[in-house]
Amino acid sequence: MRYAEQIIVNDVIAHMGQYGGQYQDWYVGVAADAKATLFTDHGVKESGDAWICRQCANADLAREIERYFMKKGCQGGAAGEGQSTRYFYAYKMEPHTRQ
């Protein structure tokens, strides 16, 4: 794992630990606009829900991080397309969120 990737992975793991749950309680993805994807597409509440997003150096790095967390058991969909999908995001799934 590259240094830049490891920093983001460690940051996300710490965030998940702070808000609890198992990996399968979290949804991960990549997007060109992570906040719009989180709040509009997935229905995450900006205030009150557990979520995190990080800009990656490139789309390949964002996809590698997504694959890492999906292998750990996180929920997720097909990786976003295009080179603009440089944001990795994760949120703790709640009854009101959409996958």
N, C-alpha and C positions, 0 to 999 in steps of 0.2 A: 504494500500500500504506500502510495506516495505521501510525502509530508503534508501537502495542502489537503489531500483527501483525508488523512488521519486527523488533522485539526478539526475539520467539519464533522467527521464521524464522532470524535470525542465530545464535541460541543452538543451534538444531537443526543448522544447517549446520556450526557449529564442532564439535559433538558427533560428527556423521557423519565429519568430517575427522579427528578424533582416532582413530576406530575403523576408518577406511578403507572401501574398497569403492566401488563405483559406486552411483548412485541406485537402479538396478534391484536392488541387493543388500539394499535396505531396504524394510520394510513400514510403512505409515502408516495411521492411523485416528483416529477420535474415539469417545469413550465417556463414559458417566456415571461409571464407576469404572475409570479407566485401569489401575490396578495389577491389579485382578481380571481385566480383559480380557487384559492382557499375560501374567500368570503362569498363569492358569487356562485361558482360551480358546486362547491362542496357544502355550502351553508354554515361554515365555521363562523362563530361569533368572534369578532376582533378582540372584544373584551370579555373575559370570563371563560373562554375555551383555551385548552392547551395546544399551542401550535408554534412552529418555528420554521423559518425559511433562511436559506443562505445562498448567496451568489457564488457560483463556482467559476473557475478560470475558463471553462469551456463546457460545451454540451456533453462531451464524452465523460468528463469528470462527474458531472451531475448524474449521468446515467449509471456510472460505476457505484456511486454512493447509494442510489436508489436500489440497485441490485444487491448491494451489501445488506441493506436493511430488509429487503424482501427475503433473502436467504435466512435471515435471523427469525423470520416469521411475521413481519409486518404485512399488512394488506396493501395492495396497490394495483394499478392498472398498467396497461401498456405504456411504455416510455413515450413521452412527447416527441414529436418529429421536428426536424430542423435544427440548425445550429444556434437558434436564438433561445433554445430551452436550457438556459444556463443556471436556472434557479432550482435548487432542491428544496422540497418542503415536506413537513410531517405534521400531522395533527392527531390528537387522541380522539377516537371516534366516540360520538355521543348519539343519543336517540334522534336528535334533530339534524345531524350531519348526513351528507349524501356521499356515497362512494363514487 
